[in-house]
């Protein structure tokens, strides 16, 4: 770890702020590019004729990576002998092997908090769209059916009397729960631990949560620990009046099991903003009339995406000026 300790010491030295080299392997928002170019030498290798060769050409100089979407795994990390920090655009960072970075003394950062309210708004909107079939009703109108065939059929579901279960009661989960209370919905939750600072009903298993509610909201991160947590057993527990909403990660749900549940009436409906292999959405899901599909727009407003981008810039700038990032992830604790 001596090499990494030397790097950490240099990061705290004001003299080290001589435009460190930052890799940007995929396009990012203008606010990120402009902010980083003001303080760093930025290598936008996605513009190169041979991007991987361009990365190799500067690998020894790279001290930071600004990334959105691209997988930063062990093999990628090992290409950079002087890497100190990976600044990820997004609150979810399952695209980055944070544990391996931590073992190498490399800090990983994400962009929490600044997107919480936007995603919570989207989650509630998606729940309303799904429960009341609002997107289907709009298609009815646009197709001229209201005028030619009469009113849209009465919706089978209502928000009245529904109980919300949340998988993942973190920042976003709590913001969703707060909004749901305004609709008169009792809130239950499941996570790794019971939280002492909330009064919501806790369940020690996801199946128990699904059995107790009729609306299941997924706000869980991706990764091996949550892969296909929602499958046939959970969907059966949710039941024929159940509605599934996912604004977390698509890998949390087995799409094969979900399609079967929607077709068979195992659950009533689903609303999805995320998918297993984005941007691919299985045709079987597209063909289901009782599912609302959004193209991963949870945080997709100019206001929020700019705030996320600025936090990427702030993390890199703070690290190289002070040796402390603004929002390091738990797997890579700060070093002093």
Secondary structure by P-SEA (a helix, b strand, c coil): caaaaaaaaaaaccccccccbbbbcccccaaaaaaaaaccccccccccccaaaaaaacccccccccccccccccccccccccccbbbbccccccccaaaaaaaacbbbbbbcccaaaaaaaaaaaaaaaaaaaaaaaaaaaaacccccccccccccccccbbbbbbccccaaaaaaaaaaaaabbbbbbccccccccccccccccaaaaaaaccbbbbbccccccccccccaaaaaaacccbbbbbcccccccaaaaaaaaaaacccccccccccccccccccccccccccccccccccccaaaaaaaaaaaaaaaaaaaaccccccccccccccc
